[in-house]
Amino acid sequence: MEKKEILAKVNEIGKDVFEDENLNLTETTVAKDVKNWDSLTHLSLINEIENNFKIKLQMREIQGAKNVGELVDFIYDHLKGEN
């Protein structure tokens, strides 16, 4: 799976988690850019990502992603078996 495909899937997950059909997550999107993105919805987003991609993110990845692009990179690495 390519990174742009991962980003598209993360965007669809985000629409569900944040209950916003008009949401458009990009690689540079950060939490403060999204209405209702708080610590609870962050955990929900991570949970849905892990379930959808069938991966388990490490705590450093969950807390360390500076933007959606870095989160996509972590997902990509897991799918490629690098984490």
N, C-alpha and C positions, 0 to 999 in steps of 0.2 A: 504494500500500500504506500502510495506516495504522500508526501507531506501535505499537498494541497487537498488530497482526499481526506486525510486525517483532520485538517482544519475544517473542511465542510461538515464532517460528522460531528466534530466538537461544537460547531456552530448550531447544528440541529439539536444536540443535547442541551446546549445553553438556552435555546429558545424554550425548551420544556422546563428546565430548572428555574429559569428566571421569569417564566410565564410571559414571554414577550415574542410574539410571532414576527415582529419587525427587527429583532436583534440581528446585528451583523458583526460578529467577532472577527477581527483581523489579527495578524501576527503582532501588531503593536498595541492591541487592546489591553488595558490594565483594569483591575477591579474598580477603581474609582470612575471609570468610563461607563460602567453599567449600573443602571438603577437596580436597587435591591441586592447588589453583590456585597454580602457581608460574610462574616465567618461561618455562619450556618449554611448559607447557600453555597459557599465555597466547598464545604464538606460534601454537600449534596452533589455538586458538580463533579467533584473528584470520584465519589462513589459511582455515579452514573458512567463516567468515563471508564473506570476500572471494569465495571460490569459489561459495558458495550464492547470494549476492546479486549476483554478477557486478560487483563494485565493487573499487576499490583505495583503501584507507584511507591517509591521509598519516601520516607518523611522529608528528607532533604530536597526531594523533587517537589513535593507538595508545597512546602514552605518556601522553596528557593526560586520557583519560577517567577521571573520579573514581569512577564507578560504572557499572552496566549501563545505567541510564537515559541517561547521556551518550553511551555507545556507540550506543545505539538512535538518539539524536538525530543522531549523525554518519552512521549508515547511512541514516536518513531523508533527510538533506540530500543525500547522494550519489544516492539513488534519484530525488530531485526535480531533480537536475542542478545543485545549488547549490554543489558542491565540485569 
